[in-house]
Amino acid sequence: MAFSSGNSSGPMSEINVTPLVDVMLVLLIIFMITAPILSHKVRIDLPQPSNNPPPDVTPPDPIHLQIKQDGSLFWNDTPVDETGLRAQIAVVAQQSNQPELQIDADDNAQYEAVARVLSDAKGQGLVKIGFVNTGGGQ
């Protein structure tokens, strides 16, 4: 610590280096702890290049499912009831190249109707499910 006798008339021009040394020691400890962690190798399996081009598989057209405000269902603009919907979903889920099920729920449709459709689709094994908003419910 620096003590002054009070005889000087100007400001004290000495720098207190204690906080600087403290910060540097903390940084040194942090770097000493993290340096060994950074030297561990992480094994990554990257894809290997192939001369064979990927097969030209075009995705099937998506299925448009509308859920109206009153709970009525339309499979590609064709009215369908819940039993018919389950049958349609089961047929689509069996395909190897599944089309995407695009659900367009009306803004005022009940949540239960949408949840039932999602549950049926997931339960049948449909993996490509999306939501669209065509604005038709306004």
C-alpha positions as CSV (number, residue, x, y, z in Angstrom):
1,M,0.0,0.0,0.0
2,A,1.2,3.5,-0.8
3,F,1.0,6.2,1.9
4,S,1.7,9.7,1.1
5,S,2.9,12.3,3.6
6,G,0.5,14.8,2.3
7,N,3.2,17.2,1.3
8,S,2.7,16.8,-2.4
9,S,0.5,19.3,-4.1
10,G,-0.3,17.2,-7.3
11,P,-2.3,14.1,-7.9
12,M,-0.8,10.7,-7.1
13,S,0.5,9.2,-10.4
14,E,1.1,5.6,-9.2
15,I,-1.0,2.7,-10.6
16,N,-2.3,0.1,-8.2
17,V,-1.4,-3.2,-9.9
18,T,-3.0,-5.5,-7.4
19,P,-6.4,-5.8,-9.2
20,L,-4.5,-6.4,-12.5
21,V,-2.5,-9.2,-11.0
22,D,-5.6,-10.8,-9.5
23,V,-7.4,-10.8,-12.9
24,M,-4.3,-12.2,-14.6
25,L,-4.0,-15.0,-12.1
26,V,-7.7,-16.0,-12.5
27,L,-7.3,-16.0,-16.3
28,L,-4.1,-18.1,-16.0
29,I,-6.0,-20.7,-13.8
30,I,-8.9,-20.8,-16.3
31,F,-6.6,-21.4,-19.2
32,M,-4.7,-24.1,-17.3
33,I,-7.9,-25.9,-16.6
34,T,-9.4,-25.6,-20.1
35,A,-6.2,-26.4,-22.1
36,P,-6.2,-30.2,-21.4
37,I,-9.9,-30.4,-22.3
38,L,-9.3,-28.8,-25.7
39,S,-6.6,-31.3,-26.6
40,H,-9.0,-34.3,-26.5
41,K,-9.9,-35.7,-29.9
42,V,-13.5,-36.0,-30.9
43,R,-14.3,-38.8,-33.4
44,I,-16.6,-37.8,-36.2
45,D,-17.9,-40.2,-38.8
46,L,-18.1,-38.1,-42.0
47,P,-19.9,-39.3,-45.1
48,Q,-17.5,-40.7,-47.7
49,P,-17.6,-39.5,-51.3
50,S,-19.3,-41.8,-53.8
51,N,-19.2,-42.1,-57.5
52,N,-22.7,-43.3,-57.7
53,P,-25.3,-40.5,-58.0
54,P,-28.2,-40.5,-55.6
55,P,-31.3,-42.1,-56.9
56,D,-33.7,-39.7,-58.5
57,V,-36.7,-40.1,-56.2
58,T,-39.2,-37.3,-56.5
59,P,-41.2,-36.7,-53.4
60,P,-44.9,-37.5,-53.7
61,D,-47.4,-34.6,-53.8
62,P,-48.3,-33.5,-50.2
63,I,-51.7,-34.3,-48.8
64,H,-53.7,-31.2,-47.9
65,L,-56.0,-31.8,-44.8
66,Q,-58.4,-29.0,-43.9
67,I,-60.0,-28.8,-40.5
68,K,-62.9,-26.4,-40.5
69,Q,-64.3,-24.4,-37.6
70,D,-67.2,-26.9,-37.1
71,G,-64.7,-29.8,-37.0
72,S,-65.4,-31.1,-40.5
73,L,-62.4,-32.6,-42.3
74,F,-61.4,-32.3,-46.0
75,W,-58.8,-34.7,-47.4
76,N,-57.5,-33.0,-50.6
77,D,-60.7,-31.0,-50.8
78,T,-62.9,-34.1,-50.4
79,P,-65.0,-34.3,-47.3
80,V,-64.1,-37.2,-45.0
81,D,-65.2,-38.3,-41.5
82,E,-62.8,-39.4,-38.7
83,T,-63.1,-43.1,-39.5
84,G,-62.3,-42.5,-43.2
85,L,-59.4,-40.2,-42.1
86,R,-57.9,-42.9,-40.0
87,A,-58.2,-45.3,-43.0
88,Q,-56.6,-42.8,-45.4
89,I,-53.7,-42.1,-42.9
90,A,-53.1,-45.9,-42.5
91,V,-52.8,-46.3,-46.2
92,V,-50.4,-43.4,-46.6
93,A,-48.3,-44.5,-43.6
94,Q,-47.7,-47.9,-45.2
95,Q,-45.9,-46.3,-48.2
96,S,-42.1,-46.3,-48.2
97,N,-41.9,-42.8,-49.6
98,Q,-44.5,-41.1,-47.4
99,P,-46.0,-37.8,-48.6
100,E,-46.2,-34.9,-46.2
101,L,-49.5,-34.3,-44.4
102,Q,-50.1,-30.6,-44.5
103,I,-52.7,-29.6,-41.9
104,D,-54.6,-26.4,-42.5
105,A,-56.7,-25.7,-39.4
106,D,-59.2,-22.9,-39.4
107,D,-58.3,-20.1,-37.0
108,N,-61.4,-20.8,-34.9
109,A,-61.2,-24.7,-35.1
110,Q,-61.2,-26.4,-31.7
111,Y,-57.9,-27.6,-30.4
112,E,-59.4,-31.1,-29.7
113,A,-60.1,-31.7,-33.4
114,V,-56.5,-30.7,-34.4
115,A,-55.1,-32.8,-31.5
116,R,-57.1,-35.9,-32.6
117,V,-55.8,-35.6,-36.2
118,L,-52.2,-35.2,-34.9
119,S,-52.6,-38.2,-32.6
120,D,-54.1,-40.4,-35.4
121,A,-51.3,-39.4,-37.8
122,K,-48.6,-40.1,-35.3
123,G,-50.2,-43.3,-34.1
124,Q,-50.4,-44.7,-37.6
125,G,-46.7,-44.0,-38.1
126,L,-46.8,-40.9,-40.3
127,V,-43.6,-39.0,-39.9
128,K,-43.9,-36.0,-42.3
129,I,-46.5,-33.7,-40.7
130,G,-46.6,-29.9,-41.3
131,F,-48.9,-27.0,-40.7
132,V,-50.0,-24.5,-43.4
133,N,-52.1,-21.5,-43.3
134,T,-53.9,-20.7,-46.5
135,G,-56.0,-18.0,-45.0
136,G,-59.2,-19.7,-46.0
137,G,-60.6,-19.7,-42.5
138,Q,-61.1,-15.9,-42.4
